[in-house]
Amino acid sequence: MKRAVSMKDVALAAGVSQPAVSYAYNKPSEISEAQREHIFAVAKKLGYPGPNVRGRSLRSGRVGAVGLMIMDELPYAFADPATTCLLRGIGEISELANVALALFPLQKDLANHAGDAANGSLAVRGFVDGLIAYSLPDHYPVIEVARRQGIPVVIVDAPIIDKVPFVGIDDLQSAIVQMRHLVELGHRRIGIVADRLRPDGVRGIVSRQRFQEATENVVRARIDGYLRAAEAVGLGFDDLLIVEAGGFDRASGIWAAEQMLQHTGLTAVAATSDVMALALVQAARERGVAVPDRLSVAGFDDIPEAAGAGLTTIRQPLIEKGRQAAQLLSELLSGPAARKSRVPRVLLPTELVVRSTTQAPAAAR
């Protein structure tokens, strides 16, 4: 029986060290592109299939995969524009180029503390070497289980946990800028469309108690920013109509928009995402409500669709969030020393982008 070609055979034939062959497959940044291509060419000629993944995993304790925990069901990752931008950023980090990416949807039973995170989530059952947690509810138990098991975790947006690396923006201050734009135009009859305050299926007009019980930190912070900017011109919680969509997709946004448009006195709406804002623009125009002549709409995110729709919005660096999170996770996976160093907290800049969906109300023109 013919002996299988080994990594040592490739190294001898290529005239390089055995570690160089290992780097070609596992850590390409450690050698030049030319040397890597040379090693691959020799390996192909010899019929070397590459390192045995299972054996490497057993020796190193590494699986060769990282996980992304997302804030909703699995189809959300492929349909939500902000999430696809995040995924693109993650994929651009060369250190993770040869690592598998597993997606873990939000488990609402765990989010509402009705299940066993240690046994109920595949994210903490040995399938990945590290995790990126993307905009999860407060106290999502899978994160704590991962930390207890020594699985490196990087958080994007939420929740904010002490001593856990974080990448995000200042949602509160950005939302203040968003609402301030509307009130400075002269709007005082203002609505707010929020994606989801808790992952419990509830939707509709938001009471003060519902807002106070919110577990979605990003949406909570943005509404808090709206309230602060409104308070500066004498508007309180009860002066603003807040509608919760109960989800993050366009269909949820259309439902919320229809509830909002039943209140005909509004002159402006701030939305906690562009998906909600664009759904409102669509629903308004279908009802014959001219945007911005009768209703100004401001979104948040600046997803690719926003520019084409002329949407006034808060721009945040969605792709860069993915890059930064992936880079931090890669550093954590590089060794124990990186995990013991200062815990990074990356706050990325935002800016107001004024387009054609906002203008002064008719009474102020």
C-alpha positions in Angstrom: 0.0 0.0 0.0 1.4 3.4 -1.0 2.3 5.7 1.9 0.3 8.9 2.1 2.1 12.1 1.3 2.9 14.0 4.5 3.6 17.6 5.3 7.2 16.7 5.8 7.4 15.3 2.2 6.0 18.6 0.9 8.5 20.6 2.9 11.4 18.5 1.5 10.2 18.8 -2.1 9.5 22.5 -1.8 12.8 23.3 -0.1 11.2 24.9 2.9 10.7 24.1 6.5 7.8 22.1 7.8 6.5 25.1 9.8 6.4 27.0 6.5 4.1 24.4 5.0 1.9 24.6 8.1 1.8 28.4 7.8 0.7 28.1 4.1 -2.4 26.3 5.2 -3.1 27.7 8.6 -1.5 31.1 9.0 -0.9 32.5 5.5 0.0 36.0 6.9 3.3 34.5 8.3 4.8 33.8 4.8 4.9 35.6 1.5 2.2 35.1 -1.1 4.9 33.8 -3.6 6.1 31.2 -1.1 2.6 30.1 -0.3 1.8 29.6 -4.0 5.0 27.6 -4.4 4.1 25.3 -1.5 0.6 24.8 -2.9 2.0 23.9 -6.3 4.4 21.3 -4.9 1.7 19.9 -2.7 -0.7 19.5 -5.7 2.1 17.8 -7.7 2.7 15.3 -4.9 -1.0 14.8 -4.2 -0.9 16.2 -0.7 -4.5 16.9 0.4 -3.6 19.4 3.1 -3.5 19.0 6.9 -5.9 16.5 8.5 -8.5 18.9 10.1 -9.7 16.4 12.7 -6.2 15.5 13.8 -5.2 19.1 13.9 -8.2 19.9 16.0 -7.5 17.1 18.5 -3.8 18.3 18.8 -4.4 22.0 19.1 -7.8 22.1 20.7 -9.0 24.2 17.8 -12.1 23.5 15.7 -11.2 25.9 12.9 -14.5 27.8 13.0 -15.9 30.9 14.6 -19.5 31.8 15.3 -21.8 34.8 14.8 -24.7 35.0 17.1 -27.4 37.2 15.5 -30.4 39.0 16.9 -33.2 37.1 15.1 -34.0 34.0 13.2 -31.5 32.6 10.6 -33.1 34.1 7.4 -32.5 37.5 9.0 -28.8 37.2 8.4 -29.3 37.0 4.6 -32.1 39.6 4.3 -31.2 42.4 6.7 -28.9 44.9 5.0 -27.0 45.9 8.1 -26.3 42.3 9.0 -25.1 41.5 5.4 -22.7 44.5 5.7 -21.4 43.2 9.0 -20.8 39.8 7.4 -18.9 41.4 4.6 -16.7 43.1 7.0 -16.0 39.9 8.9 -15.1 38.2 5.7 -12.6 40.8 4.7 -10.2 39.9 7.6 -7.4 37.8 6.1 -6.6 36.1 9.4 -10.0 34.4 9.3 -9.8 33.6 5.6 -9.4 29.9 6.1 -11.8 29.6 9.1 -15.4 28.5 8.8 -18.2 30.8 9.9 -21.2 29.4 11.7 -24.4 31.4 12.2 -26.4 31.0 15.4 -29.9 32.6 15.4 -31.3 34.2 18.5 -33.1 31.6 20.7 -36.0 33.5 22.1 -36.6 31.0 24.9 -33.1 31.7 26.2 -33.5 35.4 25.6 -36.6 35.3 27.8 -34.8 33.0 30.4 -36.9 30.0 29.7 -34.2 27.5 28.7 -30.8 26.0 29.5 -28.1 27.9 27.6 -25.4 25.3 28.3 -27.4 22.5 26.7 -29.7 24.4 24.4 -27.2 26.4 22.3 -24.8 24.9 19.8 -22.7 28.0 20.1 -21.3 26.7 23.4 -21.1 23.0 22.6 -17.7 22.8 21.0 -18.5 23.7 17.4 -16.5 27.0 17.3 -13.3 28.5 18.7 -14.7 32.0 19.3 -17.9 34.0 19.0 -19.0 37.4 17.8 -22.3 38.4 19.5 -24.3 40.8 17.3 -26.8 43.1 19.0 -28.2 40.6 21.4 -30.7 41.3 24.3 -29.5 42.2 27.8 -28.4 39.2 29.9 -28.5 36.7 27.0 -27.3 33.7 28.9 -25.3 32.1 26.0 -22.7 34.8 26.3 -22.1 34.1 30.0 -21.8 30.4 29.4 -19.3 31.0 26.6 -17.2 33.1 29.0 -17.3 30.5 31.7 -16.1 27.9 29.2 -13.2 30.1 28.1 -14.6 30.7 24.6 -13.4 34.2 23.4 -16.3 36.6 22.7 -16.4 39.9 21.0 -19.6 41.9 21.2 -21.0 44.2 18.4 -23.5 46.8 19.6 -25.1 44.9 22.5 -25.2 43.8 25.2 -22.5 45.9 26.9 -20.7 43.6 29.4 -17.8 44.6 31.6 -14.4 43.1 30.5 -15.7 41.8 27.2 -14.3 43.4 24.0 -16.9 45.7 22.3 -17.3 47.3 18.9 -20.1 49.7 18.3 -21.2 53.3 18.1 -22.6 55.9 20.5 -26.3 55.1 19.9 -27.6 57.6 22.4 -25.7 60.6 21.0 -26.3 59.6 17.4 -30.1 59.4 18.1 -30.0 62.9 19.7 -28.5 64.2 16.5 -31.2 62.4 14.4 -34.1 63.9 16.5 -32.4 67.3 16.8 -32.4 67.5 13.0 -36.2 67.1 13.0 -36.9 69.6 15.9 -34.6 72.2 14.4 -36.6 72.0 11.2 -39.6 73.0 13.3 -41.3 69.7 13.9 -43.2 69.2 17.1 -45.7 66.5 16.3 -43.3 63.7 16.0 -43.6 59.9 15.9 -41.0 57.2 16.6 -40.9 53.8 14.9 -38.9 51.3 16.9 -37.9 47.8 15.7 -38.1 45.7 18.9 -37.9 46.4 22.6 -38.0 42.9 23.8 -37.9 39.5 21.9 -41.4 38.5 23.2 -43.6 39.0 20.1 -45.3 42.2 21.5 -45.9 45.1 19.1 -47.9 48.3 19.1 -48.0 51.6 20.9 -45.2 51.8 23.5 -46.1 52.7 27.0 -43.6 54.2 29.5 -43.5 50.9 31.3 -42.8 49.0 28.1 -39.9 51.3 27.3 -38.5 51.0 30.8 -38.6 47.2 30.6 -36.8 47.1 27.2 -33.9 44.6 26.9 -32.8 45.6 23.4 -30.0 48.0 24.3 -29.5 49.6 20.9 -33.2 50.4 20.4 -33.5 51.5 24.0 -30.6 53.9 23.7 -31.9 55.4 20.5 -35.3 56.0 21.9 -33.6 57.5 25.0 -31.7 59.9 22.6 -34.9 60.9 20.9 -36.6 61.7 24.2 -33.6 63.8 25.3 -33.6 65.8 22.1 -37.3 66.3 22.3 -37.2 67.3 25.9 -34.8 70.1 25.0 -37.7 71.8 23.1 -40.4 71.0 25.7 -41.7 67.7 24.4 -42.2 64.8 26.9 -42.7 61.0 26.5 -46.5 61.5 26.2 -46.1 64.1 23.5 -44.4 61.6 21.2 -46.2 58.6 19.5 -43.9 55.6 19.8 -44.8 52.4 17.9 -42.9 49.1 18.3 -42.8 47.0 15.1 -42.0 43.8 17.0 -39.3 42.8 14.5 -36.5 44.0 12.3 -37.8 43.1 8.8 -39.7 45.2 6.2 -43.0 43.4 6.9 -42.8 44.4 10.5 -42.0 48.0 9.4 -45.0 48.1 7.1 -47.2 47.0 10.0 -45.8 49.7 12.3 -46.1 52.3 9.5 -49.8 51.6 9.1 -50.3 52.1 12.8 -48.4 55.3 12.7 -50.2 56.7 9.7 -53.5 56.4 11.4 -52.5 59.4 13.4 -52.9 62.1 10.8 -51.5 65.0 12.8 -47.9 63.9 12.7 -45.4 65.9 10.6 -42.3 63.9 11.2 -41.1 60.4 12.2 -37.8 59.2 13.5 -37.1 55.5 12.9 -34.5 53.4 14.8 -33.4 51.8 11.5 -33.5 52.5 7.8 -35.5 49.3 7.3 -38.3 50.8 9.4 -37.9 54.3 7.8 -38.1 52.9 4.2 -41.1 50.9 5.1 -42.8 54.1 6.4 -41.9 56.0 3.3 -43.4 53.2 1.2 -46.6 53.0 3.2 -47.0 56.8 3.3 -46.7 57.1 -0.5 -49.1 54.2 -1.0 -51.6 56.1 1.1 -51.0 59.3 -0.8 -49.1 61.0 2.1 -46.3 63.0 0.4 -42.8 62.6 1.8 -41.5 65.1 2.9 -44.2 67.7 2.0 -46.6 66.2 4.6 -44.4 63.9 6.5 -40.7 64.0 7.1 -38.9 60.7 7.7 -35.4 60.1 9.2 -33.8 56.7 9.5 -30.7 55.2 11.1 -27.9 53.1 9.6 -27.4 54.4 6.0 -27.9 51.0 4.5 -27.1 50.7 0.7 -30.8 51.2 -0.2 -31.0 54.5 1.7 -29.1 56.7 -0.8 -31.2 55.6 -3.7 -34.4 56.4 -1.8 -33.1 59.8 -0.8 -33.5 58.9 2.9 -32.2 61.3 5.5 -30.4 59.1 8.0 -27.6 58.6 10.5 -24.7 56.9 8.8 -22.7 54.3 10.7 -19.8 52.2 9.4 -21.5 48.9 9.1 -18.8 47.1 7.2 -16.1 48.5 9.5 -17.9 47.1 12.5 -17.5 43.6 11.0 -13.8 44.2 10.2 -13.1 45.5 13.7 -14.9 42.7 15.5 -13.3 40.0 13.4 -9.8 41.5 13.9 -10.4 41.6 17.7 -11.6 38.0 17.7 -8.6 36.9 15.6 -6.3 38.5 18.2 -8.1 36.8 21.0 -7.6 33.5 19.3 -3.9 34.1 18.7 -3.1 33.2 22.3 -3.6 33.7 26.0 -1.5 36.9 26.1 -3.9 38.7 23.9 -6.8 37.8 26.3 -5.0 39.2 29.3 -4.2 42.5 27.8 -6.4 45.6 28.1 -10.0 44.9 27.0 -10.7 46.9 23.9 -13.7 49.1 23.4 -14.0 50.4 19.9 -16.5 53.3 19.3 -16.9 54.1 15.6 -18.0 57.5 14.3 -21.5 58.4 12.9 -22.8 61.3 11.0 -26.1 62.8 9.9 -26.7 62.5 6.2 -29.5 64.9 5.1 -31.2 63.9 1.9 -34.7 64.5 0.5 -37.1 62.8 3.0 -36.9 65.7 5.6 -37.9 69.3 5.4 -39.6 71.9 7.6 -43.3 71.3 8.3 -45.8 73.2 6.2 -46.6 75.6 9.1 -42.9 76.7 9.3 -42.3 77.1 5.5 
